[in-house]
Amino acid sequence: MNILIASSEVAPFSKTGGLADVCRELPLALSRIGHQPMVFTPAYRQIRNRAATLERTDVTFEIPIGSKVMIGHLLTGVMPDSSVPVYFVDQPEYFDRDQLYQESGQDYRDNCERYVFFSRAVMEAIRLLDLPVDVIHCNDWQTGLIPALLRIEYQHARGYEDIVTLMTIHNMAYQGHFWHWDMLLTGLDWKYFNWKQMEFWGNLNLMKTGLVFADAISTVSARYAEEIQHDLGCGLEGVLRQRSASLFGINNGVDYELWNPATDPQLAANYSVDNWHEGKAACKTVLQREFGLPTESETPLIGLIGRLADQKGWDLVANVMQRWVNREKVQWAILGEGEERYHEILERLATQRPDRVGIRFEFSDPIARHVEAGADMLLMPSRFEPCGLNQLHSLKYGTVPIVRETGGLADSICDASAENLSNGTANGFSFQAYDADQLEVTLQRACDTFRTRRDVWRNLVETGMKQDWSWNESAQQYVSLYRQMRRQHDMLRQAAEAAH
């Protein structure tokens, strides 16, 4: 199949979060199993700075945006170490900026305009390059206009008749809300600005637009697909329930060529499921030194990686850490940055007990790998988590996850209950209610297991390391969904032709 993947960020070219990783790894996995993916993304400043590795095409876009016409170009490259083509939509006025979406904590005022241009450029590129496309796979609100453009303007144009669209939700909290006059920027008729299609409480909503017009919708875990139809739909629960028959949950995967403790060049010692005890011991010593902690092999070392924000459960973590810092002999290695109040709490705790709290206020891939390999357990008590990748990395690296049972965390981590331990499915610890007391009880259970039940701990580690959370299975599920969408499209078209 020919699959066009449209995304506002794609690693290693541009990245603010997990979306970029997915849109790098999924096309590579699709290519490995015999399909022909192509990727479209904006040519941001950091991409333009890599001009030596890109080629300028003779494709020029002249796209009406409201009352003006904006001109752009198309650059091409390939995903590193592959033959997967990447097309970069180049429009310096929109994309030659310091950041992708915002500066100094403020969204760019013309974000709607920027991604309307990008969406229209993707649609025009199919015609201008005469690309064979079976599926357009859209990702998050920045590409939410594409399904509407196909359905309203392009569906009956030559080369577009048989294209279907999939809208993937990576995080419902980000929806692309804009004031109603931005509807003019889309170039679509005002009749589509209604409560059933593009309007949301008086504003334009590009996520809703994609959900309504796409042939099918997916999100990044089966549990999250259920949750967003109820408590976590961020106001779009009704739209999602209405489309529940076309809503699917497919877990993100892990690229084990990039995330594998047996080959990871960033680690102090490489290891596999056969010699993890020695390898992790060496990595733990290095991690403790890196975070200024005493090198105590028998002290439980809890790692945390990511944004210091309420969504990630930091109100619970801060509560428990303040109770534990002088009471429980455990160490904390914390990598990330975020809300100032959590910076202040952690700085105070690290000053109070530098032997127990180590912090690095930054995002660093090498240090993240050190945490994954050197920590005994990784804590992810998220308020909500569409999929999560850190817990999947942890399983491969023999670091036992402690998670709240939500979204992809619930789908991937099986609690160390007596029943799950006896049937060999346990690979971590989990709790249900979003509550500091439940977190504390679960942490205590994990630490007690680490200290006194080493046979159980060994089983948890080795069960996790043996599991396959690679992209191969996820890519196959996407292909099955693409084919299902195509069959449905063909049936509807045949029915329409028969009616005429």
C-alpha positions as CSV (number, residue, x, y, z in Angstrom):
1,M,0.0,0.0,0.0
2,N,1.0,3.6,-0.6
3,I,0.7,5.5,2.7
4,L,1.1,9.2,3.1
5,I,1.9,10.1,6.7
6,A,1.3,13.8,7.5
7,S,2.6,15.2,10.8
8,S,3.7,18.5,12.3
9,E,6.8,16.9,13.7
10,V,9.0,14.0,12.7
11,A,12.1,12.8,14.5
12,P,15.0,13.3,13.9
13,F,14.1,16.4,11.9
14,S,11.8,18.1,14.5
15,K,10.5,17.1,17.9
16,T,8.6,18.4,20.9
17,G,7.2,15.0,22.1
18,G,6.3,11.4,21.4
19,L,4.4,12.3,18.2
20,A,7.7,12.9,16.4
21,D,9.0,9.5,17.5
22,V,5.8,7.7,16.2
23,C,6.0,9.5,12.9
24,R,9.6,8.4,12.5
25,E,9.2,4.8,13.6
26,L,5.8,3.8,12.1
27,P,6.9,4.6,8.4
28,L,10.1,2.7,8.9
29,A,8.1,-0.3,10.3
30,L,5.6,-0.1,7.4
31,S,8.5,-0.1,4.9
32,R,10.1,-3.2,6.6
33,I,6.9,-5.2,6.0
34,G,6.7,-4.3,2.3
35,H,4.6,-1.1,2.1
36,Q,5.5,2.3,0.6
37,P,5.2,5.0,3.1
38,M,6.0,8.7,2.5
39,V,6.1,11.4,5.1
40,F,5.1,15.1,4.9
41,T,6.1,17.6,7.5
42,P,6.9,21.4,7.6
43,A,10.4,22.7,6.9
44,Y,11.1,24.3,10.2
45,R,14.3,26.3,10.8
46,Q,16.2,23.4,12.2
47,I,15.3,21.4,9.1
48,R,16.3,24.3,6.7
49,N,19.6,24.4,8.5
50,R,20.2,20.8,7.3
51,A,19.9,22.0,3.7
52,A,23.0,20.0,2.6
53,T,21.0,16.8,3.1
54,L,17.9,18.0,1.3
55,E,17.0,18.5,-2.3
56,R,14.8,21.4,-3.6
57,T,12.2,20.2,-6.0
58,D,10.6,22.3,-8.8
59,V,7.2,22.0,-7.0
60,T,5.8,25.4,-6.0
61,F,2.6,25.9,-4.1
62,E,0.3,29.0,-4.5
63,I,-2.2,28.5,-1.8
64,P,-5.0,30.9,-1.0
65,I,-5.2,31.7,2.8
66,G,-8.1,33.9,3.5
67,S,-7.7,37.0,1.2
68,K,-4.1,36.4,0.3
69,V,-2.1,33.9,-1.7
70,M,0.9,32.3,0.0
71,I,3.7,30.7,-2.0
72,G,5.7,27.8,-0.8
73,H,8.1,25.1,-2.1
74,L,8.8,21.5,-1.5
75,L,12.1,20.0,-0.3
76,T,12.9,16.3,-0.2
77,G,15.0,14.0,1.8
78,V,14.9,10.5,3.3
79,M,14.5,9.0,6.8
80,P,18.0,8.2,8.1
81,D,19.3,4.7,7.2
82,S,16.3,4.0,5.0
83,S,14.7,4.7,1.6
84,V,11.5,6.2,3.1
85,P,11.0,9.6,1.4
86,V,10.3,12.7,3.4
87,Y,8.7,15.8,1.9
88,F,9.2,19.1,3.6
89,V,6.7,21.9,3.0
90,D,8.9,25.1,2.9
91,Q,7.3,28.4,3.6
92,P,9.8,30.6,5.6
93,E,7.2,33.1,6.8
94,Y,5.3,30.3,8.6
95,F,8.0,27.8,9.5
96,D,11.4,29.6,9.8
97,R,11.1,30.3,13.5
98,D,12.9,29.4,16.7
99,Q,10.3,26.9,17.9
100,L,7.6,24.7,16.4
101,Y,4.4,26.0,18.0
102,Q,5.1,28.7,20.6
103,E,7.7,30.9,22.1
104,S,8.1,32.0,25.8
105,G,5.1,29.8,26.7
106,Q,2.8,31.6,24.2
107,D,1.4,29.9,21.1
108,Y,2.1,31.6,17.8
109,R,-0.9,33.8,17.0
110,D,-1.0,32.5,13.4
111,N,-0.9,28.7,14.2
112,C,-4.2,28.1,12.5
113,E,-3.0,29.9,9.3
114,R,0.3,27.9,9.4
115,Y,-1.2,24.5,9.5
116,V,-4.0,25.3,7.1
117,F,-1.2,26.1,4.7
118,F,0.6,22.9,5.5
119,S,-2.6,20.8,5.1
120,R,-3.4,22.4,1.7
121,A,0.2,21.9,0.6
122,V,0.0,18.2,1.4
123,M,-3.2,17.9,-0.7
124,E,-1.7,19.8,-3.6
125,A,1.6,17.8,-3.5
126,I,-0.3,14.7,-4.4
127,R,-1.4,16.3,-7.7
128,L,1.8,18.1,-8.4
129,L,4.0,15.1,-7.9
130,D,1.4,12.6,-9.3
131,L,1.8,10.5,-6.1
132,P,0.1,7.2,-5.8
133,V,-1.7,7.4,-2.5
134,D,-4.0,4.8,-0.9
135,V,-4.2,6.3,2.6
136,I,-3.5,9.7,4.1
137,H,-2.6,9.0,7.8
138,C,-3.2,12.3,9.7
139,N,-1.8,13.0,13.1
140,D,-3.3,15.4,15.7
141,W,-5.0,18.7,15.1
142,Q,-2.3,20.2,12.9
143,T,-3.4,17.9,10.1
144,G,-7.1,17.8,11.0
145,L,-8.1,19.9,8.0
146,I,-6.9,17.3,5.5
147,P,-9.8,14.8,5.8
148,A,-12.2,17.8,5.3
149,L,-10.3,19.0,2.3
150,L,-10.4,15.5,0.7
151,R,-14.1,15.0,1.4
152,I,-15.2,18.5,0.3
153,E,-12.8,19.6,-2.4
154,Y,-10.7,16.8,-3.7
155,Q,-12.7,13.5,-3.5
156,H,-13.8,13.6,-7.1
157,A,-10.6,15.0,-8.7
158,R,-8.4,12.7,-10.7
159,G,-6.0,10.8,-8.5
160,Y,-7.9,11.4,-5.3
161,E,-11.0,9.3,-5.9
162,D,-9.8,6.2,-4.0
163,I,-7.9,7.9,-1.1
164,V,-9.1,7.3,2.4
165,T,-8.0,9.2,5.5
166,L,-7.2,8.0,9.0
167,M,-7.1,10.5,11.9
168,T,-4.8,9.5,14.8
169,I,-5.3,11.2,18.2
170,H,-2.0,11.3,20.1
171,N,-3.4,13.5,22.9
172,M,-7.0,14.8,23.1
173,A,-5.9,17.7,25.4
174,Y,-4.5,19.5,22.3
175,Q,-7.3,20.3,19.8
176,G,-6.4,23.3,17.7
177,H,-9.1,25.8,19.0
178,F,-9.2,29.1,17.1
179,W,-11.7,31.9,16.9
180,H,-14.5,31.6,14.5
181,W,-13.2,34.1,12.0
182,D,-10.3,31.8,11.3
183,M,-12.8,29.7,9.4
184,L,-12.1,32.1,6.5
185,L,-8.5,30.9,6.5
186,T,-9.5,27.3,5.7
187,G,-11.1,28.3,2.4
188,L,-14.1,26.1,3.1
189,D,-17.7,27.2,2.9
190,W,-19.2,28.7,6.1
191,K,-21.9,26.0,6.0
192,Y,-19.4,23.5,7.5
193,F,-19.0,25.8,10.5
194,N,-21.7,24.0,12.4
195,W,-22.0,22.0,15.6
196,K,-21.9,18.7,13.8
197,Q,-18.7,19.4,11.8
198,M,-16.1,22.1,12.4
199,E,-17.6,24.4,15.2
200,F,-17.0,23.8,18.9
201,W,-18.6,26.3,21.4
202,G,-18.4,29.1,18.9
203,N,-14.8,28.4,17.8
204,L,-13.1,26.6,15.0
205,N,-11.8,23.2,16.2
206,L,-9.4,21.4,13.9
207,M,-9.2,18.2,15.9
208,K,-13.0,17.9,15.7
209,T,-12.8,18.6,12.0
210,G,-10.5,15.6,11.5
211,L,-12.6,13.4,13.7
212,V,-15.8,14.2,11.8
213,F,-14.5,13.9,8.2
214,A,-11.9,11.1,8.4
215,D,-12.9,7.6,7.2
216,A,-11.6,6.2,10.5
217,I,-10.1,7.3,13.8
218,S,-7.4,5.7,15.8
219,T,-5.6,6.5,19.0
220,V,-2.5,5.2,20.6
221,S,-3.9,2.5,23.0
222,A,-7.1,0.5,23.4
223,R,-7.7,1.8,26.9
224,Y,-7.4,5.5,25.8
225,A,-9.8,4.8,23.0
226,E,-12.4,3.9,25.7
227,E,-11.4,6.8,28.0
228,I,-11.8,9.5,25.4
229,Q,-15.4,8.6,24.8
230,H,-16.1,9.3,28.5
231,D,-14.0,11.3,31.0
232,L,-10.9,12.1,28.9
233,G,-12.6,13.4,25.7
234,C,-11.9,17.0,26.6
235,G,-15.4,18.1,25.4
236,L,-15.4,15.9,22.3
237,E,-16.8,12.8,24.0
238,G,-20.1,13.0,22.1
239,V,-18.3,13.2,18.7
240,L,-16.2,10.2,19.6
241,R,-19.1,8.1,20.8
242,Q,-21.0,8.9,17.6
243,R,-18.0,7.5,15.7
244,S,-17.3,4.6,18.0
245,A,-17.7,2.0,15.3
246,S,-14.8,3.7,13.4
247,L,-12.6,4.3,16.4
248,F,-9.7,2.0,17.1
249,G,-6.9,1.7,19.6
250,I,-3.4,0.7,18.4
251,N,-0.5,0.8,20.8
252,N,2.6,2.7,19.9
253,G,5.6,0.5,19.6
254,V,9.3,0.7,20.4
255,D,12.2,0.7,17.9
256,Y,14.4,-1.9,19.4
257,E,17.2,-0.9,17.1
258,L,17.3,2.3,19.0
259,W,16.2,1.1,22.4
260,N,18.0,-2.1,23.3
261,P,20.3,-2.5,26.4
262,A,22.3,-5.2,24.6
263,T,23.5,-2.7,21.9
264,D,22.8,0.8,23.4
265,P,26.2,2.7,23.0
266,Q,25.2,5.2,25.8
267,L,25.3,2.6,28.6
268,A,28.2,1.9,31.0
269,A,27.6,-1.9,30.4
270,N,25.5,-3.7,27.8
271,Y,23.3,-6.5,28.9
272,S,20.4,-8.8,28.0
273,V,17.9,-10.9,29.8
274,D,20.7,-13.5,30.3
275,N,23.0,-11.2,32.3
276,W,20.9,-8.3,33.3
277,H,21.9,-8.4,37.0
278,E,25.5,-7.6,36.3
279,G,24.8,-5.1,33.6
280,K,22.2,-3.2,35.6
281,A,24.4,-3.1,38.6
282,A,27.2,-1.4,36.6
283,C,24.6,1.0,35.1
284,K,23.2,1.8,38.6
285,T,26.5,2.8,39.9
286,V,27.1,5.2,37.0
287,L,23.6,6.6,37.4
288,Q,24.1,7.2,41.1
289,R,27.4,9.0,40.5
290,E,25.8,11.1,37.7
291,F,23.0,12.3,40.0
292,G,25.3,12.8,43.0
293,L,23.8,9.9,45.0
294,P,25.7,7.4,47.2
295,T,26.6,4.2,45.3
296,E,24.4,1.8,47.4
297,S,23.5,-1.3,45.4
298,E,20.8,-2.5,47.9
299,T,19.0,0.8,48.1
300,P,15.9,1.0,45.8
301,L,16.6,3.6,43.1
302,I,13.4,5.1,41.6
303,G,13.7,6.9,38.2
304,L,11.4,9.5,36.7
305,I,11.7,10.9,33.2
306,G,9.6,13.6,31.6
307,R,7.7,16.8,32.1
308,L,7.2,18.0,35.7
309,A,3.5,18.6,35.3
310,D,0.2,17.6,36.9
311,Q,-0.7,15.4,33.8
312,K,2.3,13.3,34.6
313,G,1.2,12.8,38.2
314,W,3.6,15.2,39.8
315,D,1.2,16.5,42.4
316,L,1.1,12.9,43.7
317,V,4.8,12.4,43.4
318,A,5.7,15.6,45.3
319,N,3.3,14.6,48.1
320,V,4.9,11.2,48.6
321,M,8.4,12.4,48.2
322,Q,7.9,15.0,51.0
323,R,6.6,12.2,53.2
324,W,9.4,9.8,52.3
325,V,12.5,11.9,52.0
326,N,13.5,11.5,55.7
327,R,11.6,8.3,56.5
328,E,12.2,5.8,53.7
329,K,15.6,4.7,52.5
330,V,15.1,5.0,48.8
331,Q,16.9,7.1,46.1
332,W,15.2,9.3,43.5
333,A,16.8,10.1,40.1
334,I,14.7,12.7,38.3
335,L,15.2,13.9,34.8
336,G,13.0,16.6,33.2
337,E,11.7,20.1,33.5
338,G,8.3,21.7,33.8
339,E,6.2,23.7,36.3
340,E,8.2,26.0,38.5
341,R,6.5,24.9,41.7
342,Y,7.8,21.4,41.2
343,H,11.3,22.7,40.5
344,E,11.2,24.5,43.8
345,I,10.0,21.5,45.8
346,L,12.6,19.2,44.2
347,E,15.4,21.7,44.8
348,R,14.4,22.0,48.5
349,L,14.3,18.2,48.9
350,A,17.6,17.8,47.1
351,T,19.2,20.4,49.4
352,Q,17.7,18.7,52.4
353,R,18.7,15.2,51.5
354,P,21.3,15.1,48.7
355,D,21.9,11.5,49.5
356,R,18.4,10.6,48.5
357,V,17.3,13.0,45.8
358,G,19.2,13.7,42.6
359,I,17.7,16.0,39.9
360,R,18.6,17.1,36.4
361,F,16.3,19.9,35.1
362,E,16.7,19.1,31.4
363,F,15.6,16.8,28.6
364,S,18.5,14.6,27.5
365,D,18.3,11.4,25.5
366,P,21.6,10.0,26.7
367,I,20.7,10.7,30.4
368,A,17.2,9.2,29.9
369,R,18.9,6.0,28.7
370,H,21.1,6.0,31.8
371,V,18.0,6.3,34.0
372,E,16.2,3.5,32.1
373,A,19.2,1.2,32.5
374,G,20.4,2.2,36.0
375,A,17.2,2.7,38.0
376,D,15.6,-0.3,39.7
377,M,12.1,1.0,39.0
378,L,10.5,3.7,36.8
379,L,7.6,5.7,38.2
380,M,4.8,6.9,35.9
381,P,1.7,7.8,38.0
382,S,0.0,9.8,35.2
383,R,-3.4,11.5,35.5
384,F,-3.9,10.3,31.9
385,E,-1.4,8.8,29.4
386,P,-2.6,8.1,25.9
387,C,0.1,5.5,25.3
388,G,3.4,6.3,27.0
389,L,6.8,5.1,25.8
390,N,9.0,5.3,28.9
391,Q,7.3,2.3,30.5
392,L,7.9,0.3,27.3
393,H,11.6,1.3,27.3
394,S,11.8,0.3,30.9
395,L,10.5,-3.2,30.3
396,K,13.2,-3.8,27.7
397,Y,15.9,-2.3,30.0
398,G,14.8,-4.5,33.0
399,T,13.6,-1.5,35.0
400,V,10.3,-2.4,36.7
401,P,7.5,0.1,35.9
402,I,5.2,1.5,38.6
403,V,2.2,3.2,36.9
404,R,-1.3,4.4,37.4
405,E,-3.8,2.3,35.5
406,T,-4.8,4.6,32.7
407,G,-4.5,4.7,28.9
408,G,-1.5,2.9,27.5
409,L,0.0,2.3,31.0
410,A,-3.0,0.1,31.8
411,D,-2.6,-1.8,28.4
412,S,1.1,-2.5,28.9
413,I,1.8,-3.0,32.6
414,C,0.3,-6.0,34.5
415,D,0.3,-5.6,38.3
416,A,2.4,-7.9,40.5
417,S,-0.7,-9.4,42.1
418,A,-0.6,-12.9,43.5
419,E,-2.8,-14.1,40.5
420,N,-0.6,-12.4,37.9
421,L,2.6,-13.6,39.5
422,S,1.3,-17.2,39.5
423,N,0.3,-17.1,35.8
424,G,3.5,-15.4,34.7
425,T,2.0,-12.2,33.3
426,A,3.1,-9.7,36.0
427,N,5.7,-7.1,34.7
428,G,5.3,-4.2,37.1
429,F,3.1,-2.5,39.7
430,S,0.0,-0.5,39.2
431,F,-2.8,1.3,41.1
432,Q,-6.2,2.6,40.0
433,A,-7.4,5.8,41.9
434,Y,-5.6,9.0,41.3
435,D,-4.6,9.3,44.9
436,A,-1.3,10.0,46.8
437,D,-2.1,7.3,49.4
438,Q,-2.6,4.7,46.7
439,L,0.7,5.7,45.1
440,E,2.5,5.4,48.4
441,V,1.1,2.0,49.1
442,T,2.1,0.8,45.6
443,L,5.6,2.3,46.0
444,Q,6.0,0.6,49.3
445,R,4.9,-2.7,47.8
446,A,7.5,-2.4,45.0
447,C,10.3,-1.4,47.4
448,D,9.5,-4.3,49.8
449,T,9.5,-6.7,46.9
450,F,12.9,-5.4,45.7
451,R,14.4,-5.8,49.2
452,T,12.9,-9.0,50.4
453,R,11.5,-11.1,47.5
454,R,14.3,-11.2,45.0
455,D,13.0,-14.2,43.2
456,V,9.7,-12.3,42.5
457,W,11.7,-9.2,41.4
458,R,13.8,-11.4,39.0
459,N,10.6,-12.7,37.5
460,L,9.2,-9.2,37.0
461,V,12.4,-8.0,35.3
462,E,12.7,-11.0,33.0
463,T,9.0,-11.1,32.1
464,G,9.3,-7.5,31.0
465,M,12.5,-7.9,29.1
466,K,11.2,-10.9,27.1
467,Q,8.0,-9.1,26.0
468,D,7.8,-7.8,22.4
469,W,6.5,-4.2,22.2
470,S,8.2,-3.5,18.9
471,W,6.6,-1.6,16.0
472,N,6.2,-4.8,14.0
473,E,2.9,-5.8,15.6
474,S,1.6,-2.2,15.7
475,A,2.4,-1.7,12.0
476,Q,0.6,-4.8,11.1
477,Q,-2.5,-3.6,13.0
478,Y,-2.3,-0.3,11.1
479,V,-2.1,-2.1,7.8
480,S,-5.2,-4.2,8.7
481,L,-7.0,-0.9,9.5
482,Y,-5.9,0.7,6.3
483,R,-7.3,-2.3,4.3
484,Q,-10.5,-2.3,6.3
485,M,-11.0,1.4,5.4
486,R,-10.3,0.8,1.8
487,R,-12.8,-2.1,1.6
488,Q,-15.5,0.1,3.3
489,H,-14.7,3.0,0.9
490,D,-15.0,0.6,-2.1
491,M,-18.4,-0.7,-0.9
492,L,-19.8,2.8,-0.4
493,R,-18.6,3.9,-3.8
494,Q,-20.1,0.8,-5.5
495,A,-23.4,1.4,-3.7
496,A,-23.4,5.1,-4.8
497,E,-22.7,4.0,-8.5
498,A,-25.5,1.4,-8.3
499,A,-27.9,4.0,-7.0
500,H,-27.2,6.2,-10.0
